[in-house]
Amino acid sequence: MTKPGAPRPVVIPHYASVGRDIIISNMKTAGLSRDEYLRLLEKA
């Protein structure tokens, strides 16, 4: 999945639990709002 305008690829670790700081950092990098992130998470 790609998002036009994202400055670099976002890497999502494959852990049982991903820390809040990693999630927030990835959201900022991808330029996603909380609602956009949750919508995409439901699709995954």
Secondary structure as a PSIPRED ss2 file (coil, helix, strand):
# PSIPRED VFORMAT (PSIPRED V4.0)

   1 M C   1.000  0.000  0.000
   2 T C   1.000  0.000  0.000
   3 K C   1.000  0.000  0.000
   4 P C   1.000  0.000  0.000
   5 G C   1.000  0.000  0.000
   6 A C   1.000  0.000  0.000
   7 P C   1.000  0.000  0.000
   8 R C   1.000  0.000  0.000
   9 P C   1.000  0.000  0.000
  10 V C   1.000  0.000  0.000
  11 V C   1.000  0.000  0.000
  12 I C   1.000  0.000  0.000
  13 P C   1.000  0.000  0.000
  14 H C   1.000  0.000  0.000
  15 Y C   1.000  0.000  0.000
  16 A C   1.000  0.000  0.000
  17 S C   1.000  0.000  0.000
  18 V C   1.000  0.000  0.000
  19 G C   1.000  0.000  0.000
  20 R H   0.000  1.000  0.000
  21 D H   0.000  1.000  0.000
  22 I H   0.000  1.000  0.000
  23 I H   0.000  1.000  0.000
  24 I H   0.000  1.000  0.000
  25 S H   0.000  1.000  0.000
  26 N H   0.000  1.000  0.000
  27 M H   0.000  1.000  0.000
  28 K H   0.000  1.000  0.000
  29 T H   0.000  1.000  0.000
  30 A H   0.000  1.000  0.000
  31 G C   1.000  0.000  0.000
  32 L C   1.000  0.000  0.000
  33 S C   1.000  0.000  0.000
  34 R H   0.000  1.000  0.000
  35 D H   0.000  1.000  0.000
  36 E H   0.000  1.000  0.000
  37 Y H   0.000  1.000  0.000
  38 L H   0.000  1.000  0.000
  39 R H   0.000  1.000  0.000
  40 L H   0.000  1.000  0.000
  41 L H   0.000  1.000  0.000
  42 E H   0.000  1.000  0.000
  43 K H   0.000  1.000  0.000
  44 A C   1.000  0.000  0.000
